């Protein structure tokens, strides 16, 4: 899921009291992984950061084209997380169906 949530940037740190934040890299179009060690397009693998770390990645009044990173409070990414969970659940259901079909073919061939 390579899209960031919509949230007004100005005064973001002041507007959201969240204790847990995620950090988006505008340069790479991905989430920071835990410990700022690499990037991921999968929000399920994104790192969770405290407010102080998120604030260090907030550029305040810097023009949009110069912002390298954007912190997002957990409350604003919940829809993205739910969408990712639903996608994974659909993927699991599809794989289970495929495996059941393969098992039935295998059983039919072996007569057991």
N, C-alpha and C positions, 0 to 999 in steps of 0.2 A: 504494500500500500504506500505509494510514493507521493502522498499528498499531505500537506500540513493542514491543521485545522484553521478555521477562520477566527481570528481574535484581533481586536484593535491593538496595535502595538504601543501607542502612546500611553504612558502611565500604567503599563501592564503590571509591573511589580507592585504598584500601590493599589490597583483595583482588585487584585486577587489575593486573598489571605491564605491560599493553599500552602501546606507544608511540603507537598511533593510536587516536583516539576519534571518535565522532560525537556530536552534541548534539541532543537532542529538546526541542522547545518544548511544554510541557504546556498553555500558554495557547492555542496555535494547532493543536495536534495534528499537528505536522509536524516534519521535520528541518530544522536550520539548513543553509543553503547555504554554500558556501565563503566564507570571510572574514566570516562572520556577516551576510551580505548577503541577507536574505530567507529564505523558507521553501519547502520542497518536501515533498510527500507521497511523492515517488518517491525511494526510498533510493539509487537509482543516481545521483541528482543531489545527494545530501547532501554537505556539506563534510567533509573529513577534518582533524582537529585534533590538535595535539600534547598531551601530558599536561598541561602547564602551562595551556593554554587550557581544556582540559576541567575542570581543577581549579577554575578561576575560575567555572565554571558549576555547581559542586557545592555544594549548600547544607548538607551535613553533617546535622545533627540537626533541621533545620527540618521542621515537620509537613508531611505530604504535600500537604494542600490549599493550602499556601503556596509550594510549589516551582514556580517558573516554568520552569526548565529541568532536564534530566537528561542528564548525559554517559553514554554507553555505550561500553565498550571494543569495538574491532573484533571481538574474539573472540566477543562475545555477539550480534552482529548478523549473523554469517555465514549463519545459516539464512534470515534475511530477504533477504539478498543472493542466495543460491541460489534462493529462491522467485521473486525478481524476474527473475533470469536465465531461469528456466524459463518464466515468463509471457511474457517477450519472445520467447523461442524459439518458443513456441506461436503467438504473434501473427504472427511472421514467416512461419511455415509456412502459416498461414491466408491471409495476404496473397499468398504465392506461389501457392497453389492458386487463389485468386480471379483473379489476374493470368493464370495459365495458361488458365483457363476463358475469360476475356475475349479472350485472344489466339486461342484456338481458334474462338470465335464470329466474331471479326473475319476470320480466315483463311477460314472457311467461307462468309462473306458475299461476300468479294472473289474467292473461287475460287482463291486462291493458297496 
